[in-house]
């Protein structure tokens, strides 16, 4: 699909939209049409050609292609963009629908042409509010289930009030043949002394594309921990912006992508230290095979007068094929003088010495390589605090390592 085709499809959806949304949606579509896929953030899409990915989408059929058994039965379900609310909510959790009349509507971001396309398509959305002091033990599940060839743009707002604690799991799943474009946005407000853990899991197919943006505002003595786990999908692009707005705010991002074939995973993160006495930590790992591609761009920006900041960033990649590609772009922008910052990046193949060490202890080479790869990714999974979620994610990672990789084939 080219720009004109996309514009025509979105215009058709706008004609069916509520009257109070049409003017806003058309203005956003006009902005997207003028700018196309050109980005306002320099080099942030240097290795991801969005135009070519959108051109490869087959939107000729909207026939539903799904097995009802694949659809999750719990939590918030966006089935092809249409929201179904959970029947029961944990104590201290309340919800309302996201509409143009919502106070939160004015807070949606317009940073890239994809933001404008999201707003032009503006579909179902939900506002999840965690009451002050609530300690939610069970994770809140949000599933985007795709079974049709279409473009959809769900929106999620989360407000964790003072002293609350919650884990959110946002998962993208799709049927085998759905050539969908999911353009989602998630906004998270972490109020003083609150703690939010947000886990985003991409489990798409080899036909559709996923472009997801997460925006987090973190207040004093609050903690926000983000996890990106890309385990399958033709193209997964994740944008993360964390604003550390007050002393004591902590922001983290721990990410893992597993790619093979011609899969493409691209993680872009911005850690904005807008206040003194804030901390951040980022660790991104990739395991790549065949002709797949992985990209990490991480930017730490320390604003003027933001003294006594501690910020760390690390990217490590494990190549299982000589054809796999990794592009790593760690970046520091420091405008204060009393800070502790570090960043680093390494890329390499499986170590023959490590494999030999296992063999001397009676472990076959292929089993040794699988264990090394699992251990490489395990560090990310173990950083998830919620034990139920950690165990579920570990099961997914184990299954995908066994399913996707011929470990050590090119060594």
Secondary structure, 3 states (H helix, E strand, C coil): CCHHHHHHHHHHHHHCCCHHHHHHHHHHHHHHHHHCCCCCCCCCCCCCCHHHHHHCCCCCCCCCCCCHHHCCCCCEEEECCEEECCCCCCCCEEEEECCCCCHHHHHCCCCCHHHHHHHHHCCCEEEEEECCCCECCCCEEEEEEECCCCEECCEEEEEECCCCEEEEEEEEEECCCCCCEEEEEEEEEECCCCEEEEEEEEECCCCCEEEEEEEEEECCCCEEEEEEEEEECCEEEEEEEEEECCCCCEEEEEEEEEECCCCEEEEEEEEEECCCCCEEEEEEEEEECCCCEEEEEEEEEECCCCCCEEEEEEEEEEECCCCCEEEEEEEEEECCCCEEEEEEEEEEECCHHHHHHHHCCCCCHHHHHHHHHHHHHHHHHCCCCCHHHHHHHHHHHHHHHHHHCCCCCCC
